[in-house]
Amino acid sequence: MNIVIANRQRARKINSRLLKKIADALLADLKVGEAELGINLVTAREMTLINETFLRHKGLTDVITFDYAEKVAQASRLQKKTIGREIRRRDACATFCGELFICVDEAVSQAEQFKTTWQSEIVRYLTHGVLHLLGHDDRQAAARRRMKREENRRLAWLSKKFSLAQIGGASKLRG
């Protein structure tokens, strides 16, 4: 598994090594064999820009998932056709290849609202994004309820396996 974490915010200290271990455990528990996953921890400003630019949705959101599996598979097929010989491609991107954008500012805000921790909100968003990459959909009410139940179940399991509070540390002052 190839998981890359980019911390592009400075509001909260992030233990990227622990977050990577949590992502690894989640993917293993979900029986994802090979994966290419980018996890970007961003500010409210950057998340709003991504949401409005790429999804054409107004305002801020907590997590955005980009699924690259089909694009990588198409590029691989095109490359095979263009070159005219069999090119081996990794199965990882044929089935699981994507990127998550997680808004740390929104995690802090929603943690206060829902009386939880911002660290557990980060893991919730990670779980939510991974479930999307596995094909879960939350556009219809019934599918949204199923996805939320699975998200809650996975978050509870991860909370028992890891100390989620250790994802973060002392807040950094905003300048």
C-alpha positions in Angstrom: 0.0 0.0 0.0 1.2 3.4 -0.8 -0.3 6.1 1.4 1.0 9.6 1.2 0.0 12.3 3.7 0.4 16.0 3.0 -0.2 18.4 5.9 -1.0 21.7 4.2 -2.4 23.4 7.3 -0.8 24.9 10.4 -3.8 25.2 12.8 -3.2 21.8 14.4 -0.2 19.6 14.9 -0.7 16.3 13.1 1.0 13.0 13.8 1.2 11.9 10.2 2.9 8.6 11.1 0.0 7.6 13.3 -2.6 8.8 10.8 -0.8 6.6 8.1 -1.0 3.6 10.5 -4.7 4.2 11.0 -5.3 4.4 7.2 -3.2 1.2 6.7 -5.3 -0.6 9.3 -8.6 0.7 7.9 -7.6 -0.5 4.4 -6.4 -3.9 5.6 -9.7 -4.4 7.6 -11.7 -3.5 4.5 -9.7 -6.1 2.6 -8.0 -3.6 0.2 -5.0 -5.4 -1.0 -3.1 -2.7 -2.9 -3.9 0.9 -2.9 -2.6 4.3 -3.9 -4.0 6.9 -1.5 -3.2 10.5 -1.0 -4.4 12.2 2.1 -4.3 16.0 2.2 -4.9 17.9 5.4 -6.0 21.4 4.4 -7.4 24.7 5.7 -10.9 26.0 5.4 -9.8 28.4 2.7 -8.2 25.7 0.5 -11.1 23.3 1.0 -13.7 26.0 0.0 -11.6 26.7 -3.2 -11.4 22.9 -4.0 -15.1 22.5 -3.4 -16.1 25.4 -5.6 -13.6 24.8 -8.3 -13.8 21.0 -8.8 -17.2 20.1 -7.5 -19.0 23.4 -8.2 -20.5 23.4 -4.7 -20.6 26.6 -2.8 -18.8 26.9 0.5 -16.9 24.7 2.9 -17.1 21.0 3.4 -15.4 18.5 5.7 -14.0 15.9 3.2 -13.7 15.6 -0.6 -12.8 12.4 -2.3 -11.3 12.1 -5.8 -11.4 8.6 -7.3 -8.7 8.1 -9.9 -9.1 4.4 -10.4 -11.1 4.6 -13.6 -8.8 7.4 -15.0 -5.7 5.3 -14.3 -7.3 2.2 -15.9 -8.3 4.3 -19.0 -4.8 5.7 -19.3 -3.4 2.2 -19.0 -5.7 0.9 -21.7 -4.7 3.8 -24.0 -1.1 3.3 -23.3 -1.4 -0.4 -24.1 -3.2 0.4 -27.4 -0.8 3.2 -28.4 2.4 1.2 -27.7 0.9 -2.0 -29.2 2.3 -4.3 -26.6 1.3 -5.6 -23.2 2.3 -3.2 -20.4 2.0 -4.4 -16.9 0.1 -2.1 -14.6 -0.4 -2.4 -10.9 -3.7 -3.8 -9.8 -3.8 -1.2 -7.1 -5.0 1.6 -9.3 -7.3 -0.6 -11.2 -9.4 -0.9 -8.1 -8.3 1.6 -5.4 -6.6 4.8 -6.3 -7.6 8.1 -5.0 -7.0 11.3 -3.0 -8.8 12.7 0.0 -8.9 16.3 1.1 -9.7 16.7 4.8 -10.4 20.1 6.3 -8.8 20.3 9.7 -10.6 23.6 10.5 -14.0 21.9 9.8 -13.0 18.9 12.0 -12.3 21.3 14.9 -15.6 23.1 14.3 -17.7 19.9 14.0 -16.0 18.4 17.0 -17.3 21.2 19.1 -20.8 20.9 17.6 -21.0 17.1 18.1 -19.2 17.0 21.4 -16.3 14.8 20.2 -12.6 15.5 19.4 -11.2 17.0 16.3 -8.9 14.0 16.0 -11.8 11.5 15.9 -13.4 13.8 13.3 -10.3 13.5 11.1 -10.5 9.7 11.3 -14.2 9.9 10.5 -13.5 11.9 7.4 -10.7 9.5 6.4 -13.1 6.6 6.8 -15.9 8.4 4.9 -13.5 9.1 2.0 -12.2 5.5 1.9 -15.8 4.2 1.9 -16.5 6.5 -1.1 -13.5 5.0 -2.9 -14.9 1.6 -2.3 -18.2 2.5 -4.0 -20.4 3.7 -1.1 -22.7 6.5 -2.0 -24.5 9.0 0.2 -26.6 10.9 -2.2 -29.9 9.1 -1.4 -31.3 8.9 2.2 -31.2 5.1 2.5 -27.7 4.8 1.1 -26.6 7.7 3.4 -27.9 5.9 6.4 -26.1 2.6 5.4 -22.9 4.5 4.8 -23.1 6.4 8.1 -23.7 3.1 10.0 -20.6 1.6 8.3 -18.6 4.8 9.0 -19.6 4.6 12.7 -18.7 1.0 13.0 -15.3 1.5 11.4 -14.6 4.5 13.6 -15.6 2.6 16.8 -13.2 -0.2 15.7 -10.3 2.2 15.0 -11.0 4.0 18.3 -10.4 0.7 20.1 -7.3 -0.1 18.2 -5.6 3.3 18.3 -5.5 6.3 20.6 -7.0 8.8 18.3 -6.1 11.7 20.6 -2.5 11.1 19.7 -3.1 12.2 16.1 -2.8 15.7 17.3 -0.9 17.8 19.8 -1.0 21.3 21.1 -2.6 23.9 18.8 -0.4 26.3 17.0 -1.2 29.9 17.1 -2.6 31.4 14.0 -0.7 34.4 12.7 
